[in-house]
């Protein structure tokens, strides 16, 4: 660990210095990349380390977004605190979902479908819940109120997003070296064998989902504060889920750096393609999604462990 | 029309309920065909094809353009669409699916999701995101049976779908290739030992599944709108139906398809339409928890 600490600190220091040279436009692109990286790392806790391939993490993302926003609008609670409340709610929902699902021994593809179904049910309910404005969504007003997580410039958002990714990386690295993390890996590799060697797999899987859910919710709150608009269509749909999976699976599931690598690559690629001198921007956006999709397929076929395995092979 | 149909919710007349059940039966038959293609692929190759609904969408676009540019009726277009999509399935299998058959489920899901994105964005790139539809001579035709009106285009789609389901069952049950497919689905190693050409069986199953999706797409074109995004609706329905029927079960998928058709029609009648999907998924979750082998299936082991 100490051998990797120095380059890590240098990287963080360099990232922290970026706003000194980058303009608002580049900062926006970097915030998007950091947000995607955070999301991928949060999903990676359950899907990568513990092998629980959830397709319903948009549920937790949406809970985070709506919890901090509603607490702010109805009770005046600052989203800085509201995001922790959202994480707590998402964590509880995640644990309850996991307790139910694992109690009935749902696993593999069936687990993926149940979680996908849970997110779809949540979207249906959100669409029909007038108190949170249903399908219309909620608009937050742009203002300068740092105490309430509102900034006019990009720099503060950039530092928050960067801090979230660094925290998430530390959590991932600590997890990798912890007993709990070892249990996660044991569950992922062979559940029956893990059970036989004394691992409480029911408990390990439930913690994995609960922890991953709570961490995902923070990203939802960040989304609400950064974009200032949330709706069931933007936070409860498959879109955030796709962001998490693309980055993680392309970069390398079950590693700390893989999800960041994959997410930054995808965000950067999208940004680069958008800046090509084409006239039809709509087609460029669609074209960039097409490129992602093809890259995803090619990488999963030829590098099933993700891009991160390229570096390992050499060393 | 009787007065009762104007009193929404409070009193829904029997004729309205019958009408809803009929349209539920028609759409349910088409859903069943889509789901059977999906479940056949899963049952044999163990691959969950997230792109299945987008194959329906692709076939819808092909039929749409054959009608728009060459005035070929969607039913006539089947002569082109079916073999073409058998070929598309074979190509997809050889180029992509074959390489991940041995990979874990997570890779199956990610790669087929990648295919979904490829289809969706290709369609969006070339055709744009607008909803399009065609009007055939029979698009709005219907006839009355007692109090209910029977829309011709939907009736035809249901009949063709059910015939296709029947043909597929006969193929799987009676022909030697069909028996080989079932053998490979039951026990791959065993089938290989008794001389079944497993790679060929996988290829044929995936192609047949693709063809089933294409057939469903072509027959609904006369009365459905198509856009690059309609595939999501179909894949979600296929998931639910296939699970209800027991993943891999053709008969179960037929029953599940009709059930979902009825649930969808009745829930839009009695509850809000936007809650329809949530209800369908709540059913899915309940089934997965209590009877993961499906409502109509039997527990394995």
Interface residues (C-beta under 8 A of the other chain):
Chain A: X47 X51 X53 X55 X100 X101 X104 X105 X106 X108 X109 X110 X112 X113 X114 X116 X117 X118 X120 X121 X123 X124 X125 X127 X128 X135 X238 X242 X245 X249 X253 X283 X286 X287 X289 X290 X292 X293 X294 X296 X297 X300 X301 X304
Chain B: X48 X96 X99 X100 X103 X105 X106 X107 X109 X110 X111 X113 X114 X115 X116 X117 X118 X121 X122 X124 X125 X232 X236 X239 X240 X243 X247 X272 X274 X275 X276 X277 X278 X279 X281 X282 X284 X285 X288 X289 X290 X292
